[in-house]
């Protein structure tokens, strides 16, 4: 197996941005298409490579705060500014601010729905200019009818943009878009199924590689997006990653593989961004249709990670955590000989974390019940008994490390993330979305294993 310790930054960002747009066919590749429009406009507006990179990255991640499918809708009337617009902008800023390298684009993401007539600053301010470019690019992408040939509609789109000059958008940004949009090539590239390679090979990060530390930082951004999607799982990914890391160390994996396992843990549930919160948070037993949707999440986790050159080998480590040694897991139905030790470790880490952590609707299991539940699956040859034994031989150490990591994540989620969202909003519609009523105890705990 070829071992790599660097990946292309553009490849990593493009692949991970794609998962947030897979939930709805009407917005598939929305962020990539927005990034393409924004980058083309930026090339006409500035010669600063740093500003072009910031505009591209902010556009590629502009909806990073829209972390539930229910928010990833396509408004019929683009003049309506739903409360979710402000909410996901604030969320995006908070998530990006946690990572030093991405902090520089957080204000752009925060303001990407702020219209020109709302600004007090001048257009020459880099953040203002960038925010305006992303706003216009987002507007244009949402105007496109995906069922109609692009060159049958592009003139109407240009006319729609012109109508909002110096109202929604600064004239400077509008003029740059109009100049860019004169080329049929621009529109054909935008609507092409080959847009991913176009952005990969012609975008600002085509020659930039990042090391393991950089990969880990970006995986932590998506770990937070996954966990903050719902208060039901607000620290789950953090716990799985911590557990997988220490189990890998105890098993004697190399230092490089331990780091890869930590990254795989951060990304193991990235496919849950495709699953509606109404299913993830359902208080009762899932219907067969809802469970079928749950089964898809590891498929999408595999698909997304497998498109990142240099990380393909960890795709199965992350995504096979619902496979079983008897071949009756899901969704790949892998047999024992297809599940290497890293896959087996991740499965145990996921189950241990899921059943031992507290949720809004129930307390986590104590050691005795955790042992009973996991040992039963090992005895049935569903889990690797060696890893299960290693878990319980080192239970106190593992449990302490997982709880410590989850405690830090919970502190940030409850006392920073949710509080800042509430304080940032003076809109009652947004406030209502920040209130999550706890269960009255009617939740069926037997579905816990299957939902994780």
Backbone torsions as a table, in degrees:
resi	resn	phi	psi	omega
1	UNK	NA	131.5	178.4
2	UNK	-73.8	130.1	-178.3
3	UNK	-105.5	128.0	178.9
4	UNK	-126.9	144.7	178.6
5	UNK	-116.2	6.7	174.8
6	UNK	-132.9	153.7	172.0
7	UNK	-135.8	158.7	176.7
8	UNK	-72.0	128.9	-176.9
9	UNK	-61.3	-41.6	179.2
10	UNK	-61.8	-43.2	178.8
11	UNK	-59.7	-45.7	-178.9
12	UNK	-62.1	-47.6	-177.7
13	UNK	-69.0	-40.8	179.7
14	UNK	-63.1	-43.8	-178.3
15	UNK	-65.7	-46.2	-177.3
16	UNK	-71.8	-30.9	177.6
17	UNK	-67.3	-27.9	-176.1
18	UNK	-65.0	-33.8	-174.6
19	UNK	-63.3	-32.1	-177.1
20	UNK	-74.5	-10.3	179.9
21	UNK	-111.0	5.0	-177.2
22	UNK	-80.7	-14.7	-172.7
23	UNK	-69.3	-25.2	-174.1
24	UNK	-135.3	117.4	-178.6
25	UNK	-55.2	-28.0	-178.1
26	UNK	-72.4	-17.1	178.6
27	UNK	-121.3	15.6	178.7
28	UNK	-55.8	132.4	-179.7
29	UNK	63.1	20.8	-179.2
30	UNK	-56.8	-45.9	-177.4
31	UNK	-70.2	-36.6	177.4
32	UNK	-65.4	-41.9	179.5
33	UNK	-67.6	-38.5	176.3
34	UNK	-63.2	-40.9	179.1
35	UNK	-64.2	-37.7	177.9
36	UNK	-63.3	-48.1	178.9
37	UNK	-59.8	-47.3	-176.9
38	UNK	-62.0	-41.7	-178.3
39	UNK	-66.9	-39.4	178.0
40	UNK	-66.1	-40.5	176.0
41	UNK	-64.6	-44.0	-177.4
42	UNK	-61.3	-36.2	-179.6
43	UNK	-64.4	-25.7	176.4
44	UNK	-85.1	-19.7	-173.5
45	UNK	-95.2	-29.7	-170.3
46	UNK	-147.3	154.2	173.7
47	UNK	-105.3	0.9	-179.8
48	UNK	-77.3	114.3	179.8
49	UNK	-64.1	-34.4	179.7
50	UNK	-64.8	-43.8	-180.0
51	UNK	-66.7	-39.6	177.9
52	UNK	-62.8	-41.3	177.2
53	UNK	-62.5	-42.7	-179.6
54	UNK	-64.2	-41.8	179.2
55	UNK	-64.0	-45.4	179.7
56	UNK	-60.8	-48.2	-177.1
57	UNK	-66.6	-42.8	179.0
58	UNK	-62.4	-40.6	178.3
59	UNK	-66.4	-38.5	-178.4
60	UNK	-68.5	-25.0	-177.9
61	UNK	-119.3	17.3	-170.1
62	UNK	-64.8	-27.2	179.4
63	UNK	-100.7	21.1	-176.6
64	UNK	-61.3	-23.4	179.5
65	UNK	-86.5	-8.0	176.1
66	UNK	-86.6	81.2	-165.6
67	UNK	-96.3	7.5	172.4
68	UNK	-126.3	151.8	179.4
69	UNK	-60.4	-34.2	-178.5
70	UNK	-60.1	-26.2	178.1
71	UNK	-88.0	-19.3	-176.1
72	UNK	-88.7	58.9	179.2
73	UNK	-105.5	168.9	-178.0
74	UNK	-116.3	98.8	-177.1
75	UNK	-57.4	137.1	177.7
76	UNK	-69.0	-34.6	-178.8
77	UNK	-111.3	109.8	-176.4
78	UNK	-72.8	-6.7	175.6
79	UNK	-82.5	-15.2	178.0
80	UNK	-81.6	132.8	179.2
81	UNK	-116.2	88.5	-176.7
82	UNK	-64.4	159.5	-179.2
83	UNK	-57.8	-31.2	-179.2
84	UNK	-61.0	-27.1	179.0
85	UNK	-58.5	-50.3	-178.9
86	UNK	-67.1	-40.1	-178.4
87	UNK	-61.5	-47.1	-176.7
88	UNK	-72.9	-25.5	175.1
89	UNK	-67.5	-43.1	178.9
90	UNK	-66.1	-44.4	177.7
91	UNK	-57.7	-45.7	-179.3
92	UNK	-58.6	-44.5	178.9
93	UNK	-60.4	-44.8	-179.0
94	UNK	-61.9	-44.3	-178.5
95	UNK	-65.4	-44.7	-177.7
96	UNK	-69.5	-30.5	-179.1
97	UNK	-66.4	-16.8	180.0
98	UNK	-75.7	-16.9	-177.0
99	UNK	-114.3	118.3	-175.1
100	UNK	-51.1	-44.7	-176.3
101	UNK	-67.9	-32.1	-177.7
102	UNK	-91.9	-9.4	-179.1
103	UNK	-59.6	-30.8	-176.6
104	UNK	-66.7	-18.3	178.7
105	UNK	-104.3	1.4	-173.4
106	UNK	-63.9	-38.2	-180.0
107	UNK	-69.1	-32.2	177.5
108	UNK	-65.1	-45.8	178.7
109	UNK	-64.5	-40.9	178.6
110	UNK	-58.8	-35.9	-172.4
111	UNK	-106.8	17.5	-174.3
112	UNK	-77.0	0.0	170.0
113	UNK	-115.6	11.9	179.7
114	UNK	-86.9	119.1	-176.3
115	UNK	-78.8	159.9	-174.4
116	UNK	-58.5	-39.2	-178.0
117	UNK	-71.3	-2.8	176.4
118	UNK	-98.0	-9.5	-176.9
119	UNK	-84.5	141.4	171.9
120	UNK	-99.8	-18.6	-178.9
121	UNK	-87.0	166.9	-179.8
122	UNK	-82.4	157.2	-179.0
123	UNK	-66.0	-22.6	-178.7
124	UNK	-72.2	-13.4	173.6
125	UNK	-65.1	126.6	-176.5
126	UNK	-54.1	-41.6	-179.0
127	UNK	-68.2	-36.7	178.6
128	UNK	-66.6	-49.4	-179.9
129	UNK	-58.9	-46.6	-178.9
130	UNK	-63.0	-43.0	179.3
131	UNK	-61.9	-39.7	178.7
132	UNK	-67.0	-38.7	178.4
133	UNK	-64.5	-43.8	-179.6
134	UNK	-67.5	-39.9	177.7
135	UNK	-59.5	-49.4	-179.1
136	UNK	-64.0	-41.0	-179.1
137	UNK	-64.1	-41.3	177.2
138	UNK	-63.2	-42.9	179.4
139	UNK	-60.6	-47.6	-179.2
140	UNK	-62.3	-46.5	-177.2
141	UNK	-61.8	-38.1	-179.4
142	UNK	-73.1	-19.5	177.1
143	UNK	-76.8	-20.0	-174.4
144	UNK	-70.4	128.8	173.3
145	UNK	-87.5	111.0	-174.0
146	UNK	-73.1	-9.4	178.6
147	UNK	-95.2	-0.3	-178.3
148	UNK	-119.8	146.9	179.3
149	UNK	-60.8	133.3	-170.9
150	UNK	-60.4	-37.2	-177.6
151	UNK	-80.6	1.0	171.3
152	UNK	-91.4	-8.5	-172.4
153	UNK	-129.9	-9.0	-171.6
154	UNK	-65.2	-31.5	-179.8
155	UNK	-68.3	-36.6	176.9
156	UNK	-66.8	-35.2	178.1
157	UNK	-66.4	-43.8	178.1
158	UNK	-60.3	-42.7	178.6
159	UNK	-62.4	-39.4	179.3
160	UNK	-63.8	-40.1	178.1
161	UNK	-64.8	-43.4	-179.3
162	UNK	-59.1	-34.5	-178.1
163	UNK	-63.5	-23.9	-176.5
164	UNK	-104.0	12.0	178.6
165	UNK	-60.7	133.6	-179.5
166	UNK	63.6	13.2	171.6
167	UNK	-117.8	-72.9	173.0
168	UNK	-78.2	-41.4	-170.9
169	UNK	-124.0	142.3	175.6
170	UNK	-67.4	143.9	-176.6
171	UNK	-57.7	-34.4	179.5
172	UNK	-60.7	-41.5	-179.9
173	UNK	-72.5	-39.5	177.9
174	UNK	-61.3	-45.6	-178.6
175	UNK	-63.3	-37.7	178.4
176	UNK	-66.5	-39.5	176.7
177	UNK	-63.0	-44.9	-178.6
178	UNK	-61.0	-42.6	178.0
179	UNK	-61.9	-43.8	179.7
180	UNK	-64.9	-39.3	-172.0
181	UNK	-77.5	-3.2	178.5
182	UNK	-68.8	-24.1	-177.3
183	UNK	-85.6	120.9	174.8
184	UNK	-57.8	-32.2	178.7
185	UNK	-55.1	-40.1	179.2
186	UNK	-57.0	-48.5	-176.7
187	UNK	-70.2	-38.5	-179.9
188	UNK	-68.2	-39.4	174.8
189	UNK	-63.1	-42.9	-177.8
190	UNK	-59.4	-41.2	-176.7
191	UNK	-89.9	-2.8	-174.9
192	UNK	-73.2	147.1	172.6
193	UNK	-71.0	-10.8	-178.7
194	UNK	-96.7	19.4	-176.2
195	UNK	-63.4	-36.7	179.6
196	UNK	-54.8	-54.6	179.0
197	UNK	-65.3	-30.0	176.1
198	UNK	-60.8	-48.1	179.4
199	UNK	-68.6	-35.0	-179.0
200	UNK	-66.6	-42.6	-173.7
201	UNK	-95.6	-14.8	-178.9
202	UNK	-120.2	-6.4	-179.2
203	UNK	-75.6	178.0	-174.1
204	UNK	-71.8	-15.7	-176.5
205	UNK	-107.2	19.0	-174.3
206	UNK	-60.7	-28.5	-177.3
207	UNK	-114.6	16.0	-176.7
208	UNK	-106.4	121.1	177.0
209	UNK	-105.9	145.1	175.5
210	UNK	-121.0	151.1	-176.5
211	UNK	-88.8	-174.7	-175.9
212	UNK	-60.1	-36.8	179.7
213	UNK	-63.8	-41.0	178.4
214	UNK	-67.5	-40.4	177.3
215	UNK	-60.9	-44.0	-179.3
216	UNK	-63.0	-40.8	179.4
217	UNK	-60.8	-44.3	-179.2
218	UNK	-70.9	-35.0	176.1
219	UNK	-63.6	-31.1	178.2
220	UNK	-70.4	-32.2	174.8
221	UNK	-60.2	-47.2	-178.7
222	UNK	-74.3	-27.5	171.0
223	UNK	-57.9	-44.2	-179.6
224	UNK	-67.6	-38.8	178.6
225	UNK	-61.4	-44.2	179.9
226	UNK	-62.7	-49.2	-176.0
227	UNK	-70.2	-39.0	-176.0
228	UNK	-78.5	-2.7	176.4
229	UNK	-58.9	-32.5	-176.8
230	UNK	-152.3	141.5	175.0
231	UNK	-66.3	-15.1	177.4
232	UNK	-66.1	-30.7	-174.7
233	UNK	-130.0	35.2	-170.0
234	UNK	-65.1	-18.2	178.2
235	UNK	-131.3	11.5	-173.6
236	UNK	-62.6	-50.3	-176.8
237	UNK	-63.3	-39.1	175.9
238	UNK	-56.7	-43.7	-179.6
239	UNK	-67.2	-42.5	179.9
240	UNK	-63.3	-44.3	179.7
241	UNK	-61.3	-43.9	179.3
242	UNK	-64.2	-42.5	-179.2
243	UNK	-67.0	-44.3	178.9
244	UNK	-62.2	-37.7	-179.9
245	UNK	-63.2	-49.9	-176.2
246	UNK	-71.7	-36.3	175.7
247	UNK	-62.9	-38.5	178.7
248	UNK	-65.2	-40.5	176.7
249	UNK	-62.9	-46.4	-178.4
250	UNK	-63.9	-33.0	-179.7
251	UNK	-74.7	-18.4	178.3
252	UNK	95.7	21.2	175.8
253	UNK	-66.8	156.9	179.4
254	UNK	-63.6	159.5	178.2
255	UNK	-58.1	-36.5	178.6
256	UNK	-66.0	-43.6	179.8
257	UNK	-67.6	-33.4	176.6
258	UNK	-62.0	-42.2	177.6
259	UNK	-64.3	-41.9	178.0
260	UNK	-61.5	-38.8	179.5
261	UNK	-66.3	-36.8	177.0
262	UNK	-63.2	-42.8	177.7
263	UNK	-65.8	-43.3	177.7
264	UNK	-60.2	-39.3	176.7
265	UNK	-62.6	-41.3	178.2
266	UNK	-61.4	-30.4	-173.9
267	UNK	-106.7	2.4	-170.1
268	UNK	-62.6	-30.8	-179.0
269	UNK	-107.5	22.0	-178.2
270	UNK	-60.1	-27.4	178.3
271	UNK	-67.2	-15.2	177.4
272	UNK	-67.5	-14.4	176.1
273	UNK	-67.1	-12.2	177.6
274	UNK	-92.5	-11.3	-176.0
275	UNK	-95.8	129.7	179.6
276	UNK	-60.6	143.0	175.6
277	UNK	-60.5	-29.4	-179.7
278	UNK	-60.9	-26.3	176.3
279	UNK	-86.0	-46.8	-178.6
280	UNK	-60.8	-31.9	-175.1
281	UNK	-104.6	10.1	-178.4
282	UNK	-62.7	127.4	-176.6
283	UNK	-73.5	-22.9	-177.6
284	UNK	-105.9	-170.5	-178.6
285	UNK	-69.8	141.8	-179.0
286	UNK	-73.4	145.1	170.8
287	UNK	-74.3	168.2	178.6
288	UNK	-62.8	-34.9	178.6
289	UNK	-67.5	-41.0	179.6
290	UNK	-68.5	-38.8	178.4
291	UNK	-67.0	-34.2	176.2
292	UNK	-61.0	-38.7	177.3
293	UNK	-65.7	-42.2	177.3
294	UNK	-57.9	-41.4	-177.8
295	UNK	-60.6	-21.7	-177.1
296	UNK	-76.5	-16.4	-169.0
297	UNK	-65.5	-36.7	179.2
298	UNK	-73.6	-28.4	173.6
299	UNK	-59.6	-46.9	-179.7
300	UNK	-69.5	-34.6	174.9
301	UNK	-58.5	-45.5	179.9
302	UNK	-63.3	-47.7	-176.2
303	UNK	-58.5	-46.2	-176.3
304	UNK	-68.1	-49.0	-177.4
305	UNK	-65.3	-34.1	-177.3
306	UNK	-69.2	-14.4	178.1
307	UNK	-89.5	-0.4	-179.7
308	UNK	-97.9	104.9	-178.7
309	UNK	-59.3	125.6	-178.0
310	UNK	104.6	-17.4	178.6
311	UNK	-118.3	5.9	-176.3
312	UNK	-57.5	-34.8	-175.8
313	UNK	-68.5	-18.4	178.2
314	UNK	-95.4	-1.0	-179.5
315	UNK	-59.4	-45.0	-179.7
316	UNK	-72.8	-32.4	177.7
317	UNK	-60.0	-39.3	-179.5
318	UNK	-77.9	-41.8	-165.4
319	UNK	-95.4	-10.0	-176.9
320	UNK	-93.3	20.6	-172.4
321	UNK	-76.4	-1.7	171.6
322	UNK	-114.2	10.8	173.3
323	UNK	-80.9	154.9	-179.3
324	UNK	-127.9	152.8	-175.8
325	UNK	-62.7	-21.9	-179.9
326	UNK	-88.8	3.4	177.7
327	UNK	82.2	8.2	-176.9
328	UNK	-105.4	13.7	174.2
329	UNK	-78.4	-170.1	179.7
330	UNK	-138.7	160.8	-3.6
331	UNK	-98.2	0.6	-173.4
332	UNK	-92.8	-13.7	179.6
333	UNK	56.1	43.7	179.7
334	UNK	-69.3	144.7	173.9
335	UNK	-92.4	172.1	-175.4
336	UNK	-55.9	-40.9	-176.3
337	UNK	-73.2	-7.2	176.9
338	UNK	-97.4	-4.3	-175.8
339	UNK	-110.3	103.2	180.0
340	UNK	-76.5	177.8	-171.6
341	UNK	-62.6	-34.2	180.0
342	UNK	-65.6	-39.3	177.0
343	UNK	-63.2	-41.5	-177.7
344	UNK	-67.9	-38.3	176.9
345	UNK	-63.4	-45.0	-177.9
346	UNK	-62.8	-37.5	179.0
347	UNK	-62.2	-47.3	179.3
348	UNK	-64.2	-41.1	179.3
349	UNK	-61.5	-40.6	-178.8
350	UNK	-67.2	-44.9	-179.0
351	UNK	-67.3	-46.5	179.8
352	UNK	-56.6	-47.7	-177.7
353	UNK	-64.3	-43.9	-176.5
354	UNK	-61.7	-42.8	-174.2
355	UNK	-87.5	-16.5	-178.0
356	UNK	-98.6	-16.2	-177.2
357	UNK	-86.0	150.8	175.2
358	UNK	-75.0	145.8	174.0
359	UNK	-125.0	163.2	179.0
360	UNK	-57.7	-24.8	-174.0
361	UNK	-105.4	-2.4	178.2
362	UNK	-168.4	159.1	175.1
363	UNK	-82.5	150.8	175.7
364	UNK	-68.6	156.6	179.0
365	UNK	-67.0	149.4	173.1
366	UNK	-80.4	175.8	-174.7
367	UNK	-56.9	-42.5	-177.3
368	UNK	-60.0	-45.1	-178.9
369	UNK	-75.1	-32.4	174.0
370	UNK	-61.1	-47.7	179.8
371	UNK	-59.6	-46.5	-178.4
372	UNK	-59.9	-44.6	-177.0
373	UNK	-66.9	-47.7	-176.1
374	UNK	-74.4	-39.8	179.3
375	UNK	-61.7	-37.7	179.3
376	UNK	-60.2	-40.8	179.7
377	UNK	-71.7	-34.1	176.0
378	UNK	-66.4	-41.0	179.8
379	UNK	-64.1	-30.3	178.4
380	UNK	-84.1	6.6	179.6
381	UNK	63.8	31.5	175.9
382	UNK	-92.5	-32.3	-180.0
383	UNK	-119.4	156.6	179.0
384	UNK	-72.0	116.6	-175.0
385	UNK	-65.8	-30.4	179.0
386	UNK	-63.9	-40.5	-179.7
387	UNK	-71.9	-38.3	177.5
388	UNK	-62.3	-44.4	177.9
389	UNK	-61.8	-41.8	179.1
390	UNK	-62.8	-38.6	178.1
391	UNK	-59.6	-48.1	-174.8
392	UNK	-81.4	-22.6	172.4
393	UNK	-68.0	-24.7	-177.9
394	UNK	-122.7	29.3	-170.0
395	UNK	-56.8	-49.6	-175.3
396	UNK	-61.2	-43.6	179.6
397	UNK	-63.7	-45.9	-178.7
398	UNK	-67.0	-46.7	-179.6
399	UNK	-59.6	-41.3	180.0
400	UNK	-63.8	-46.0	-177.3
401	UNK	-66.0	-41.7	-179.8
402	UNK	-64.9	-46.6	-179.3
403	UNK	-64.4	-36.2	179.2
404	UNK	-64.0	-46.3	179.0
405	UNK	-64.8	-40.8	-179.8
406	UNK	-68.7	-33.2	178.5
407	UNK	-62.7	-42.0	177.7
408	UNK	-63.4	-44.5	179.9
409	UNK	-64.3	-41.2	-179.8
410	UNK	-65.3	-41.3	178.6
411	UNK	-58.5	-45.4	179.1
412	UNK	-66.2	-45.4	-176.9
413	UNK	-60.9	-48.2	-174.2
414	UNK	-80.1	-41.6	-171.0
415	UNK	-100.7	-5.2	175.9
416	UNK	-124.5	-61.1	-174.2
417	UNK	-60.0	-55.4	-176.8
418	UNK	-71.4	-37.4	-179.0
419	UNK	-68.6	-41.1	179.1
420	UNK	-65.7	-39.0	176.2
421	UNK	-57.7	-45.8	-178.4
422	UNK	-65.3	-43.3	-178.6
423	UNK	-70.3	-26.2	-178.0
424	UNK	-78.8	-11.3	-174.0
425	UNK	-112.7	127.9	172.3
426	UNK	-108.5	13.7	-177.9
427	UNK	-101.0	122.5	-176.6
428	UNK	-63.5	-28.5	178.8
429	UNK	-66.4	-37.4	177.3
430	UNK	-72.5	-42.4	-179.2
431	UNK	-56.2	-40.0	-177.5
432	UNK	-66.1	-27.8	179.5
433	UNK	-75.9	-16.6	-178.5
434	UNK	-90.6	-5.5	179.2
435	UNK	-97.2	123.1	-179.4
436	UNK	-121.3	108.2	-178.1
437	UNK	-72.3	136.1	179.5
438	UNK	-76.1	158.7	-179.4
439	UNK	-66.9	152.9	175.7
440	UNK	-89.1	10.4	178.5
441	UNK	99.4	3.5	-176.6
442	UNK	-83.4	-3.6	-179.6
443	UNK	-63.3	140.2	178.3
444	UNK	-88.4	105.8	-176.6
445	UNK	-65.6	-18.1	-178.7
446	UNK	-67.9	-18.1	-179.5
447	UNK	-88.4	-2.9	-175.8
448	UNK	-55.9	-49.5	-175.4
449	UNK	-60.4	-39.5	-173.8
450	UNK	-75.5	-26.8	-178.6
451	UNK	-80.0	-12.8	-176.0
452	UNK	-101.6	NA	NA
